[in-house]
Amino acid sequence: MPPLRRYLVCEPRFFEVRYAINPWMRPDDPEPVDTERACRQWEALVRAYRDHGHTVETVDPVPGLPDMVFAANAALVLDGKVFGSRFRAPQRRPESDAYQTWFKAAGFDVHLPQDPTTVVEGEGDLVPVGGMVLAGSGFRTTPDAHHEVQEFFGVPVVSLRLTDPYLYHLDTALFALDEENVAYYPGAFSPGSREVLRRLFPDAILATREDALSFGLNAVSDGRHVFVDPGATGLVDQLSRRGFVPVPVETSELRKSGGGIKCCTLEIRS
């Protein structure tokens, strides 16, 4: 049986595309966000987690913070320690305060980057796997944050450079399958980073760009069940062949802001 997980999420009650900070966001799109549909899709994700035995906790959304639904960007939590975020985009920076308030009320201390110029966007660019943290840079999180994360948690941090602007966070290009392996799209990374991943994970699942652009790699795995976008058909087939159980969850409305299943999900590792 896979270990049960504890997830933190935030209802997309105020979700909309009000600004553009990645190539997915189009404030003038003739088909604007359907907030009610986004809420239904989010509720289906929460229900899927709970149906599989996982604990889901919620932070209250704040009016005027439409991207607060993307809880994964708020922090990295390992061994009960919280490394909070400092967002690159000024529109998202107030989200940090809201999540810090939740963590402190829940009994956690929150560490923030010491240098005010450091950018770090939580699990968006920090993926724990195999006793290390894979850390993305290139579009959001700055490399100096990688060093601070290593010092704070005392675990090895492996820096990876992202190169595809549509896959601007590490969690859009890679996810941990279990404690030993990952799935990723090689074309999202610089040549050196691809070689690092090849050496670290020779048995990884390799996804196509089509699956990545369907936000198939913005998935959540509990080690057996993989909560994944159903549009990533090639990836879903590979997961099944490897013995994982795909759990399809549609997040098409959230994709209009460049987010998906993992973006909505912050794991609390106590």
RAGICOR-V322346 format. One record per residue. RES is the residue in one small letter. OMEGA is omega in whole degrees, -180 to 180 (* if undefined). Layout:
BEGIN
{{RES & OMEGA} {RES & OMEGA}}
END
This chain:
BEGIN
{{m & 178} {p & 177} {p & 178} {l & -174} {r & 176} {r & -175} {y & 174} {l & -178} {v & -180} {c & -179} {e & 180} {p & -176} {r & -178} {f & -176} {f & 173} {e & 176} {v & -176} {r & -177} {y & -179} {a & 177} {i & 171} {n & -174} {p & -180} {w & -170} {m & 180} {r & -178} {p & -178} {d & -180} {d & 179} {p & 175} {e & -175} {p & 179} {v & 171} {d & -173} {t & 179} {e & 178} {r & 177} {a & 179} {c & 179} {r & 179} {q & 178} {w & 178} {e & 178} {a & 177} {l & 179} {v & 180} {r & 179} {a & 178} {y & -177} {r & 178} {d & 179} {h & 171} {g & -177} {h & 177} {t & 179} {v & 176} {e & -174} {t & 171} {v & -177} {d & 176} {p & -178} {v & 177} {p & 180} {g & 177} {l & -171} {p & -179} {d & 180} {m & 176} {v & -177} {f & -173} {a & -177} {a & -177} {n & -169} {a & -174} {a & 163} {l & -180} {v & 177} {l & 177} {d & 178} {g & 179} {k & -174} {v & 172} {f & -175} {g & -173} {s & 165} {r & -172} {f & 176} {r & -177} {a & -180} {p & -179} {q & -176} {r & -174} {r & 179} {p & 177} {e & -178} {s & -179} {d & -179} {a & 180} {y & 175} {q & 179} {t & 179} {w & -177} {f & -179} {k & 177} {a & 179} {a & 175} {g & 179} {f & 166} {d & -177} {v & 175} {h & 177} {l & 179} {p & -176} {q & -179} {d & -178} {p & 177} {t & -180} {t & 174} {v & 175} {v & -173} {e & 169} {g & -178} {e & 171} {g & -179} {d & -178} {l & -175} {v & 177} {p & 176} {v & 174} {g & 178} {g & 177} {m & 173} {v & 171} {l & -172} {a & -180} {g & 172} {s & 179} {g & -179} {f & -176} {r & -176} {t & -179} {t & -177} {p & 180} {d & 176} {a & -180} {h & 180} {h & -179} {e & 177} {v & 179} {q & 180} {e & -177} {f & -176} {f & -179} {g & 176} {v & 180} {p & 177} {v & -179} {v & -177} {s & 179} {l & -178} {r & 178} {l & -175} {t & -178} {d & -175} {p & 177} {y & 178} {l & -165} {y & 174} {h & 178} {l & -176} {d & 170} {t & -174} {a & -174} {l & 169} {f & 180} {a & 176} {l & 179} {d & -177} {e & -174} {e & -171} {n & -177} {v & 166} {a & -180} {y & 175} {y & -174} {p & -176} {g & 179} {a & -170} {f & 173} {s & -179} {p & -180} {g & 179} {s & 176} {r & -180} {e & 177} {v & -180} {l & 179} {r & -179} {r & -178} {l & -172} {f & -177} {p & -179} {d & -179} {a & 169} {i & -180} {l & -178} {a & 175} {t & 176} {r & 178} {e & 178} {d & 179} {a & -179} {l & 170} {s & -177} {f & 176} {g & 180} {l & 173} {n & -172} {a & 178} {v & 178} {s & 173} {d & -178} {g & 175} {r & 178} {h & 178} {v & 178} {f & -165} {v & 177} {d & -177} {p & 180} {g & -180} {a & -169} {t & 179} {g & 178} {l & 178} {v & 179} {d & 179} {q & 179} {l & -180} {s & -180} {r & 179} {r & 177} {g & 175} {f & -179} {v & 179} {p & 175} {v & -175} {p & 177} {v & -178} {e & 178} {t & -174} {s & 180} {e & -180} {l & 178} {r & 179} {k & 175} {s & 178} {g & -179} {g & 180} {g & -173} {i & -178} {k & 179} {c & -178} {c & -166} {t & 174} {l & -180} {e & 177} {i & -178} {r & -176} {s & *}}
END
